[in-house]
Amino acid sequence: MERREEQPGAAGAGAAPALDFTVESVEKALHQLYYDPNIENKNLAQKWLMQAQVSPQAWHFSWQLLQPDKVPEIQYFGASALPIKTSRYWSDIPTDQYESLKAQLFTQITRFASGSKIVLTRLCVALASLALSMMPDAWPCAVADMVRLFQAEDSPVDGQGRCLALLELLTVLPEEFQTSRLPQYRKGLVRTSLAVECGAVFPLLEQLLQQPSSPSCVRQKVLKCFSSWVQLEVPLQDCEALIQAAFAALQDSELFDSSVEAIVNAISQPDAQRCVNTLLKLIPLVLGLQEQLRQAVQNGDMETSHGICRIAVALGENHSRALLDQVEHWQSFLALVNMIMFCTGIPGHYPVNETTSSLTLTFWYTLQDDILSFEAEKQAVYQQVYRPVYFQLVDVLLHKAQFPSDEEYGFWSSDEKEQFRIYRVDISDTLMYVYEMLGAELLSNLYDKLGRLLTSSEEPYSWQHTEALLYGFQSIAETIDVNYSDVVPGLIGLIPRISISNVQLADTVMFTIGALSEWLADHPVMINSVLPLVLHALGNPEPSVSSVSTLKKICRECKYDLPPYAANIVAVSQDVLMKQIHKTSQCMWLMQALGFLLSALQVEEILKNLHSLISPYIQQLEKLAEEIPNPSNKLAIVHILGLLSNLFTTLDISHHEDDHEGPELRKLPVPQGPNPVVVVLQQVFQLIQKVLSKWLNDAQVVEAVCAIFEKSVKTLLDDFAPMVPQLCEMLGRMYSTIPQASALDLTRQLVHIFAHEPAHFPPIEALFLLVTSVTLTLFQQGPRDHPDIVDSFMQLLAQALKRKPDLFLCERLDVKAVFQCAVLALKFPEAPTVKASCGFFTELLPRCGEVESVGKVVQEDGRMLLIAVLEAIGGQASRSLMDCFADILFALNKHCFSLLSMWIKEALQPPGFPSARLSPEQKDTFSQQILRERVNKRRVKEMVKEFTLLCRGLHGTDYTADY
């Protein structure tokens, strides 16, 4: 077809000259793409071909590539170029060429009706996108015309070929509509037009599906076509005949999958709930599948049972409210609910023997929500009907949650075990939700079953049954307040009677005890019933995670009731730590548990226990400090330091006053002498320094040392005060020797907590000045290799300004150098570093008036900061950081208005800055908008986002729709 002049840049930046896009060159590139063994050549060919597809020449070569003498790969490329042109470049086509283009596409589709199916599909997509662009004005009866043209008797193609081609075209048309880039107003017009045109499609589909002579391939295509059209939200009553035909087709194994898809899509339309009469007619059709479902389950036919379950769930889940409203039909809906219950309890273990039951879980949430949303009278009626159903559901879910036999489970793959674990979590969530409907009676029900199981002498019980019942308890107790339940004391009494024979049961017993830790805090007399079980389990490496996390929960929740058991807990913990039974992370949890436990003891007792607990590690650390550094002793050092820092994280002897109204817990002073943690830290301080002296160049060891003090500072707050001078001195020496980010983070903590106290200001000021001086030297040497140090340094500066701006008053602080380094940090590629630098400036700029040195440097170098910000907005920084740069602009405007109004006009003056895509008017508009907005920070952020899109050439594109 004839084409207009080539649009500018159609061939893409850096493409070969337009004349290169000939049939011959395209065929050569395709040969290279498919057959050249060199991957670089393949990539070059692919890139070139993508440019060819969008070039104006594609209109010429596409038709020639479809010639009958071409191989399918070449024909496919030609056919694939056409939908790109008809969808993305529709505006290039002159209106007087619409009809010839349409005719050409019809001709090619007819020719390929008996040819390559993948080529046929691409041609159908091209015609579909052309139809969507022309509807409704330029082609008012597009679908009816398609049907008429393909039914014409004078075609050279046989009837079945034409029929399949027409069905392919009708199938892709709604799919193309769903993904089309039509403007919103056009989309509405085309949707309305298609809804009218389904009157030309559905009778044809019904006829083809119901006539006995239709071959299976045609009927399958009909079902796929119907499935595609119903997603256009066609009224359900208009689909009734086709849905019934699809239900009949479920008996044909070849059509089963397509029928399921069509029925589920039809039922799942949001508007379908308006067609209540049609929904009521569907219930008997779904119930009629029960025999087929049972047969499938009996024969192990997972695909059929899965498909039927999808249909039942689609009807129940999408329309339970509408169907519950039809009170006179309550029995038929109850029958559907029971059918879904059968699907939930389908025999076999998920995911090995069945994959169907998981589909049903959301239905039970929906049904419960709908029942509980009714007014009181109607809700009471439905509660009476459905409470027994939900009790049955609990039994079914707990049965499905049971582990298989040990032998069978041993054959499962790790992937199957993980899927089963996730499935059990989903069951746990469902049980927790069901509690809202069944209440305390659910716990009584579980308790009675467990009691009968554990006390029955008639038959031996399986551990799987016991584990599942306990799992039910755990699911509810983890999230629901069971403090007032009258069955928990009985459960606590039953737990010691359980014969723990394997790790799964041991884990669930532990997690159940952990879930009841808050209850134990309110009923401390029961602690002794379960604590021995937990301590015994600690000695077994298999239930490591569950036993350690449960002890931690008990120590946290019940610490004030644990002093009588403290010696035993410490002794057992010490024993398992020394024997190295647990992995590193569990050892850390165990130390946290001991920290909680010791917090409730008298200071003398704490010190005594700390001495026995950590002495072996101190001795080990002393030995390691003497050794020459190597990888194995490094691991041991980091492990010991980790144990100490985790212990000090939770060891907090200052009692907290309950103040639920306030945002934070207030600490009450401790009457006893020095804090035990401080006593221990002072005792090991020299040793830690000795370790550091040998490992200063190892970031991991330095980090582990800093973590001990950082966690202690966070926990102890003011109690840490005696350690401040010596810690400041040590940090200074460490950082001067080899700068590390962790040292800066610890300095930031000290500034945050102690800088405002006059007694501690001198050592903190000295440390602050030292680390600043060292870091500035690092900037002179080239900071690009240390983004983590720069990030931490910026955070430290921001914290100093926020907490104690006096730190910037010192004459020895080179504020100008700090400012310039921060501007440099804005240009780092690492987002966290840039964010931290922006945070520094948003703290610095408001201090222009109160800190003379800050005001002076902003006046002298503020323009440099503005240029760096504009460069970032212009495209040098990630779009995700624009809010941070907007904060700087807002702060400049609020605190340095007269300077900003002068700088911004000067900065935006040069052509091409900050982007060559901007006009002088756009730059002027932006500067005026910014200068006008001194109150609303959110508006400034919106302006910056808009401006950065203009700078990047992305404004108004699909790419930025969600930005």
N, C-alpha and C positions, 0 to 999 in steps of 0.2 A: 504494500500500500504506500501511497505517496506520503511523505512526511514534511512538516514545516522545517524551518531553520533550526539547527541544533541550539538547545538552550545552553547558556554559559556554564562551563564546568560540569556538563553532564557526564563526561567520561571519568570524572573523579580526579582529584589532585594527583599529580605525578603519573597520570596514566599515559599509555602510549598514544601517539597521534590518532585522531578519530579514524583516519583511513585504514589503520591497521586492523580495525574490527571487521574483517571480511569473513566470508564463509570459510575460506581456506585457512586463515590464521586461527579462527576459532576451532576448527577441526584439528589443527596441529596442536593447539594448546590442550585440547581434550585428550588427545593421544598421549601427550606428555603427562597429564594428570593421572591417567589410568595405568599407563604402562612404563613410565620412566622409573627405574629403581632408585634414583637419587631423590632423597626426601626434600632437599632444597629446591630442586627443579619442580617437584610436585607443588610445593608451597607457592613458588613464583607463578606457576600456571594457574593455581586456584585464585590467587589475588588478581591476576590479569583477567581471568574469566568473570570474576565478580564485577569488575569494572565494565567488561563487555556487556554484561546483562543489563546494566543501567544506562548504557550509552544510547544515543539516538539511533545508531546503526542496528541496534537489536531488532527494531521493527523490520529491517530488511532480511538479516540473516536468519531470524527465527523461523520464518516460513520455509526458507530454503533448506534448513536443517531438518525439517519435517518430511522431506521427500522420501518416497518409498524405498529408494535405493540406499538410504543411510542406515547405519546400525542403531539399535535401540538407545545406546548411551548418548549418541549425538542427537537423536530425535528427542530424548528426554531433556537435554540441555536447551534445545530450541523451545520446547513446550514450557520449560520452567521460566524462561525469560519473559514469556507473554503475561502471566499474572502479575509480575513485578511492574510491567508497563501499565497494565489496565488498572492496577490499584494505586500505585504510588505516583504515577505520572499521567493520571487521567486528564489533568488540565492541559497537557500538551496536545491532546487529540482534537483536531478541528471537528466541530459538530457535523459538518457535511460528510465526515468519514465514519460516523458511528455505524451506519447501516452496512457499509462494506466490510468493516471489521467484524461486525456481528455475523455476517454471512460467511466470512472466511472461517471463523471459529466453528460455526455449525458444520461447515463442510469437513473440516479437519476432525471434529469429534465423530462425525458419521464414518469417516474413513478409518479412524482408529478404534471404532466400536468392535471390530474383530481383530484388532492388533494388540500392541503392547498396553497392558493395563496401567502401568505407572505413567506412561505418556498420556493416556486417556484422562487419568485423574488430573494431571497438570493442566490439560486443555479445558477440562470442566471447571477447574478453579478460575482460569482466565475468563471464561464466559460468565461465570457466577459473579466475579468482581466487576465485570463490565455491566451486568444486569443491575447490580446494586448501585452502581454509579448513575445509571440511566433512570432507574425507578424513582418515583412513579410517573414523572412528567414525560420524559423522552421515550419511555417504554412502559406504558401503563399496564399491559397484561403480559408481562414477561414470562411468568410461569406457565400460563395457559398457552402462550405461543410455543414454548419449549415442548410441552406435551403434544400439541397439535403437529408440530414439525416432525417429531420423532415417531408419530403414529402414521405418517404418510406412507401409503402403500408403494409409491413409485421409487422407494429407496433401493439402492443396489445391495444393501446389507440385510441379512436375514432378520426375521422378527425378534428372535431372542437377543441377538447382538444389539439391535436398536433399543430394545427394552432395557437391557443392562446399562447401556450408555445413558439413556434417559434417567434411570434410577441413580446412577453415579452423579449426574449433573444435579438432580434434585436433592441428593444427600449433601453435596458440598455447599450448596447455596446457603442454607441456614448456618452451616459451620463457618463459612466466610463472613456472614453477617455478624456472628458473635465476635470475630476477631478483627473486623474491619476498622479502619481509622476514620470512618465517616464523622463529620461534625455532629454534635449532639442533636441539633434540630433536624438534620437529615436522617439521623438514626431513627428518630421517632416516626418520621414520615414513612421510611422504608419498612419499619416494623409493622405499622398499620397496614401497609400495602401487602406485605407477606401474609399477615393474618387473614386478609380477605382472600388471597390467592390459594390458601390451603384448601379452599373449596374445589380447586382444580386438581389438587394432589390426592387428598384422602380417598375420594371415590375410586380413583385408579389403583391406589394401594390396596384398598379393600377387595377390589375385583381380582387383582393378581394374587393376593394371599389366600382367597377363598376358592378360587377355581382349581379343581383337582388336576388340571393339565399343567399348571405352573410347575416348572422344574425347581428343584431344591435351591439351586444357585439364585434364581430369581426371587424366590420367597425370602431367602436370607437377606438379599439386597433390599427387599421391601421393608423388612423389619428394621434394618439399619437406617433406611430413609425415614421411616416413621419416628425412630428414636431421635434423629436429628431435628425433625420438625417440631416435636413436642417441647423442645427446649426454648421455642419461641413463645412459650406461655400461651399455647392454644387452649381455649376452654376445654375442660375435661369432658363435658358432655359431647363435644364434637369428636372426641377420640374414642367414644364408647365402643363402637363397632370394631375398630382396629384393636383396642385393648382386648376385647373378647376373643378376637381371632388370634392374637398373640398368646393368650392363655391356652387356646386349643393347640397352638404350635409347640407348646412346652412338651407335648408328648413325643415330638420328633427330636431325637438326640442331635441331629445335625443343626436344627434350628434353635436348640435350647438356649445357648448363650445369648444369641441375638434377641430372642424373645424376652429373656430376663432383663436385658439392658433396656429394651423398649418399654417394658411394663414399669420398671423402676423409675425411668426418666419421666414417664407420663404421670405416675402417682406422686412423684416428688416435687412437681411444680408448686411454687408457693401459693398460686391462686386456686389450686385444686380444691382447697378446703371449702371454697364457696359452693362447690357442686356436691352438696351433701347427699342428694339422691343417688348420684352416680357412685359416690364412695360406698354407700350402703349396698349397692348392687355388686360392688367389687368384693365385699367380705365373703359371700358364698363361693365366689370364684377362687379366692385364696384358700379358704377352708377346704375346698375340693382338691387341693394339692396335697393334703395330709397323707393319703395313702401312698402317693408317689414319693413323698418325703420319707415315710417309714421304710419303704422298699429300698430307697437309696442308702439310708443309714444301715439297714440290715446287710446290704451288699457291699458296704464300704465305699460307695460312690460319693466321694467328698465333693466333687464339682456340682452334682445335682442337688445335694442337700444344701450346699452353700448358696446356690442360685435361688432355691425356693425360700430359704431363710431371708435372703435379701429382699424378696418381694413382700413377705409378711412384715418384716421390720419397716420397710419403706411406708407401707400403709399405716401401721401402728404408730410409728415415730412421728411421721409428718402430720397425722390427722387425729391424734388421740383426743385432743380437745373437742374437735368438731363431732367426733363419733360419741364421746362421753355425753355431749349435749343432747344426743338423741336417746333420752332415757328409756323410751319404749323399746328400743333395740338393744338394751343392755346385755341381753344374753348372747346375741351374736358377736358383740364386741368382746365379751368375756371369753367366748370360744376362740377368738383371734389371739387374745392375750395368752390363753393356755397353749395355743400353737407356738407362740413365741417362747413360752416357758419350755416347751419341748426342745426348741432350738438352743436355748440357753444350757439345758442339761443334756445335750446330745452326747451319746456314749463316746468314751475314748478320752485320751489325754491330749490337751492342747499343748503344742502345735503339731504333735507327731501323728496322732490318729484323727484329729479334726481341727479345722480352722474356722468353724462356723460360730461357735458360742460367743466369741468376742464381739461379733457384729451386733449382738442384742443388748449389750450393757447400757448403751445410751438410752434405749427405749425405756428402761425401767426408771431412769432419772425423769424423763419427759412425762411418763404416765403419773409418777408421784407428784411432780410439780403441778400438773393439770388438776389432779384430784384435790390437792391442798389449796388450789386457787379458787375453788368454788365457795359460794356463800355457805354459812354454817350448816343449814338444813340439808342441802344437797351433798355437802362434803360428808356429813354423818352417814348418809345412805351409802355413798360409795366406799367410805371407810369400812363399813360393815361387810361389803362385798369383797373388797380388795385386801384387807388386812390378812386374811388367811392365805391369799395369793402371795403376799410379800413374805409371810413366814415360810411358805413353801420355797420361795425364791432364795431365802437365806440358806435353807437346807441344800438346795441345788448348787448354789455358789460355793458353799463349803465343800461339797462333794467334788466339784470341778477344781477346787484349789488344792486337793490332796495330791501329794507326790505319788509317782508310780512306785513299784517295788524297787528295792535297791538294785536288783539285777538289771531291770529294764532301764532305770535311770542311768546306770553305768554305760549303756550303749548310746545315750543321747549325745549329740554334738554340743560343743560349747555355745553355738548359735541357738540351738533349740532350748538349751537351759536358760539362756538369757531371755529368749522370747517368753518362756514360761514364767520367769521371774517378773517380767513386765506385766504379763497377764494377771499374775497374783496381785500385783500392785493395783491394777484396774479393779479387780474383785474387792480388794480392801477398800478402795475409794467408794465403790458401790455400797458396800456394807455400812460404811460410815454415813452415807447419804440416807440409806434406808432407815437408820436409827431415828431420823426425824419423824418418820411415819409410825414406827413400831414402839419407840421409846424404851422405857426401863424393862418392859416385858421381853424385849429381845435379849437383854443380858440374862434375865432369869431363864429364858428358854435355853440359851447356850450353856449356862451353869448347870441346869438340870441334866442336859445331855452328857456333859463332861463328867458330872458326878456319877451318873449311872454307868458310864463307860469305865471309870476308874475303880468303882466299888463292886462291879458285877463279878461274881465268881463263876458264872455259867460258862462263858466262852472267853478265850484270850482276845484282847483288843489289839488292833493294829496301831502302830505308832503313827501311821499316816492320818488315821481318824482323829486321834488325840491332837496331833499337830494342827490339823485344820480347825478344830474347835477353838484351840488356843489362839490361832491366827485371827479368828473372828473377833475374839475378845480384844486382842492387841489392836486390830484395825479401828475399833470403836474407842478404846481407852486412849489411843494416841492423840485423838483430836477432840473427843467429847469429854466434858467434865463428869467423871464418874464418882466424884467425892461423896455423893449422897446415895450411891447405889447400895442396896442391902445385900447384894450377892458377892461383892468384892472380898469381904472377910472370908467367906466360904471358899472362894477361888484361891486366895492366898493359902488357905489351909489345904486345898487339894494339890497345889503345885508340887510340894515335896513328895507326894505319893507317885508322881510320874516317874516311870522307869525310863531314863534317858539312854536310848540305845544308839542314836546316830546324830550326826552334826546338824541336820535340818531341824530335828526336834529340839536339840540343845539350843540352837539359834532362836527358835520361836519362844522357848521357855524364857530365855534371857531377855529378848525384846519385849515380851509381855510384862516381865517384872519391871523393866525400864519404863514401859508405858504407865505403870502404876506407881512410879516413884513419888509423884505429887500426893497421891492418896496415902502412901506410906508416911510422908511428912506429917499428914494430919492424924495418922494412926500409928505412932512410933512403936507401940507395943507389938506390932506385927513384923517389924523389921527382922527380928531374929528368926522368923519362919523362913525367910528367903535369902538372907545374906550369906549363910553357909553355902547355899547352892551356887551363888555368884562367885564366891571366893574359890570354891572347888573348880568351877569352870575356868577360872583364870589360869589354872595349871595345864589346861589342854589347848594346844595351838590351833585346833580346828575351829572352835567357836570363838576365835580371838576377837573379831570385831564386835560381836554381840555381847560377849562377857565384859570387855573393857568399857564399851560405851554404856552398858547398864550400870557398872560400878560408878562411872563418872556421873551419871544421872542421879544415882542414889546419894553420892557424896555431895552433889550440888544442892539437891532438894532437901535432904535430911541431915545436913551437917551438924546442926545443933543437937541432934539426938544420937549422934554416932560416937561421942567420946568413949562410952563403955566398950565399943568394938574397935576403937582406933588402933590399939596395939596389934591386934590380930590382922586388921586390914593392911597395916604398914608391913608387918612381917611377911604376909603372903605376897604382897606386891614386890617387896624387896627380893624375895626368893625367885619369883618369876622373871624379874628384871635381870637378876644375876645369871639365871639359867638361859637368858636370851630366847625365851619361848616365843615372844611376839615380834612382829615386824616393827620397823622404826616408828611408823605413824601411830601404831597402837601403844608403843612405849611412851610416846609423847602424851597421848590421851590419859594413860595411866598416871603420869606425873601430874597432869591437870587435876585428875580425880583426887590425888593425895594432897594437892594444894588446897582444894575445897575442904577436905577432911581436916587438915591441920589448922585451917583458919578458925575453927570453933574451939580449939584447945587453949589452955592457959599458956602464957609465953614460955614458962620453964619447960612445959611439956612439948611445945612446938620445937624449942631449941634441942631438946633431948632427941626427939624423933628425927629432926633434920640432921642431927649429927650422925645418927646410925644410918639414916637413909642415904646421905650423900658422901659420907666419909670414903666408902670404897671408890667412888667416882673421882673424888679429889686425889686419892692416892694414885689412881690410874692416870689422871691428868698430870700429876707431878712426874710420873715416869715418862709419859709421852713428851712432856716439855723438855726432857733431857735428850730425847732421841733426835737424830738427823731427820728433817722433814722428808716424808715419802707418802705415796698415795694411800697406803693402808692405815698409817697412823693419823693421816688427815681425816679419814672417815671416822675413826674412833674419837678424835677431838671434836669434830662437828656434832657427833652423836651425843657426847657428854654435855657439850654446851647447850645443845637442843633440849636435853632433859632438864637442865637447870632453868632455862628460860621458860619452859612450859610449866614447871613447878611454881616459878615466881609469878606467872601470869594469873594464877588463881589463888595464891596464898595471900589473903587479905584479912588482917585481923581487926580492921576498923569496922564496927558493926554498922549496918545501914538502917536508917530510919525509914519505915514505910511511908512513902509520900506519893500516893498514887495520883494525886492531883497535879503535882509538878512534873516537868519534863524530865528531870534527872533525879537520881537517888542522892541524898545528901549524906556525907560521911560524918560520923560522930567521932570525937577524939578518943584515942586509946589511952586508958589510964596507966598501963604498964610502961616500963622503960623503953629502950630503943626497939625499933621494929626488928623482929627476927630475921627478916629478909636482908635488912641493912647489915645486921650483925654478921650474917653469913657472907654477904658480898664483901664486907671489909676484910674478913678472914681470907677470902680467896683472891682478893684484888691483886696482890703481888704475883700470885700464880698466873692469873689471867694475863697480866702484863708480860710475864715471862713467855707464855705461849705466843702472845702477839709478836714479841720481838723476833721470833723465828718464822712467823707466818704472815708478816705484814703485807707481803706482796700477793697473798692469796685472798681473793675477794670473798670466797665462801666462808673462810675462817673468820675474817674480819666481820662479815655479816652476822655470823653466829655469835660473836662476842657482843656486837652492838645490840643484837636481839635480846640478850640477857638483860642489859641495862634498860633498853627501850620498854620492854614488857614490865620490868620492875617499876619504872617511872610511871607508866600508865596505870598500874595497879595501886601503887603506894601514894602517888601524888605528893602532898606536902611531907609525908613521912620519909620520903627519899632524901630530904634536905641535907642530912649529914654527909651524903656521898657526893654532893654537887662539886665542891672544889677539886677533889682528886679525880673525878670523872672528867671534868673540863680539861684538866691538865693532861690526862691520858689521851683524850680525843684530839687535843692540839698536837701532841707528839705523833700520834698515829697519822693524822691528816697531813702533817708537814712532811712526813717520810714518804708515804704513798697515798695520794688522795683517793678516797672511796666514797661512793654515794651513801652507803649505809651510815658512815660517820656524820655526814651532813643531816641525814634524817634524824639521827639521835640528837644532834645539836638543835634541830628544829623543835623536838619534844622539850628539851631543857628550856629553850627560849619561851615556848608556850606556857610552861608551868611555873618557871622560877624567875624569869627576867623582870617581872614587875615587883619582886621583893628586893628591897634595898640591900639586905645582907648578901644576896646571891648575885646582885647585878655585876660587881667587879669581875668575878671569874667568868661569868657568861659573856660580858662585854669583851674581855680579853680573847676568849675562844672565838667569838663572832668575828672580831677583827682579824684574827689569825687565819681562820678558814677563808675569809673573804680575800685576804692578801694572797694566799696560796692559789685560790681558784682564779684570781685575776692573772696571776703568772701563767697558769695553765692556758688561759685564753690567748696570751701572747705567743705561747708555743704552738697553738693550734688545737682548738677544743673539739674538732669534728669527731675524733675517736672516742669521745667521752660524753655522749648525749645523756647518759644516766646521771653523771655528775652535774651537768648543766641543769638538768631537770630538777634535781634535789636542791641545787644552789638557788635557783629561782624561787622554789617553794620556801626555802629558808628566809630569803630576803622578804618575801611577801608576809611571812609569819612575823618577822621582826617589826615590819611596818604596822602590822595589825595589832600586835601585842605590846610592843615597846618601841615607838618611833624614836625615842631618845638614843637608840643605838646608831641612828643616822646623824646624830649631832656631833659625834666625835671627830676631831680634826684629822685624826689618822685614817679615817675612812675616805677613800677616794670615790666619792659619789659619782663623779663624772665618768670614771672608768667603769663603775658598776652599771651605769645607765647605758653606756656604749656596748658593753658585753651583752646586756639584755636585749638591745636592738639586734645585735648579731644573732642571738638565740632565736629571735622571731623568724629567722630565715632557715632554721634547721628543718630537715625533711621529717624528723620524728614528731608526730602529732602531740604526744604527751609533753615533750620539751617546749613546743610552741605554746601549748595551753598554759603551762606553768609560767612562761615568760609573760604572756598576756595577763595572767593573774597578778604578777609582780607590778606591772604598769597600772593596773586598775587599783592597786593599793597605794602606789607611789603618787599618782597624779593628784588625788585629794589632799596630799600633804604639802602641796606647793606653797600654801600660805603660812603654815605653821612651822615648817622646817626650812630655814633659810637656804641651806646648801641644795636642797631638792628644788626649791623655786628657781635658784640660779641656773642649775643644770638644765632644767626644763626650758627655760628661756633661751639658753644657748644652743641646746641640742634637740629641742622638741620637734623641729622641722624634720630632722633626720628620722625620728620615730614615726612621724606622719607619713613620710615617703615609704618607709618599710611597710607600714600598715596598708597603704594604697597599693603597693606592689603585690602584697599578699592577696588583697581583694581582687586585683587585676588578673590573677590567675596563677601566681607563684605558689600559693598555699592550697591545701585541700579545701573543698567546699564545706566539709564538715566542721571546719574551724572558724567559719565566718562569724558566728555569734561571739566568739572570743575577741576577734578584731573589732567587732561592733562595740563591744564593751570599752575598748580603748578609745575609740572615737567619741563615745558618749562621755567618758571621763574627761577627755580633752575639751570637749564642748562645754561641759559643766564647770570645770575648774580653770580653764585657760582660754576662755571664749575669744578675747581680743586677739590673742596670738594665733589661735586656730583660724579665725576668719581671714587673717592675713596670709598664713601659711598655705591653706587649702587652695586658694585661688592661684598662688604662685606655683604650687606643686602640680596642679592639673593643667597649667598653661602649655607645657611642651607637647607638640603633636605626638600621637602614638603612646602617650603615657596616661594611665597605667596599661592601656590596651589599644592596639591599632584599630580595633573594631568600634571604638567610641567616637561619636561626633562631638564637636565643642558644645553643642546645645545639651547633650546628655550629661556631659561633665558638669556644666553649669547648673543644670537642674539638681544633680546629686549634691553639689556643694551647698546650694541654697537649702535643700531639704534637711541636710545634716545640721546646718547652722541654726535652722528654725526650731529643731527639736531638742530641748534641754531638759525635758521632764520625763517623757515616755521612752524608756529604754527599749521596750518591745517594738515600737515604731522604728527606732534606729536599726534594730536587727533586721526588720523587714526591708528597709531601704538598702542595707548592705547586701542582703540576699538578692534583691532585684538587680542591683548594680553589678554584682559579680557575674550574674547570668548574662548581662549585656556584654561585659568584658570578655566572656568566654564564648560568645556567639551562640549561647544556648537558650536565650530568652524566647519563650513561646513554643518550645519544642516538646514533643512527647516525653523526651528524656528527663525533663525537669518537672513533670506533672505532679510528682509526690514530694518535690523538694520543699 
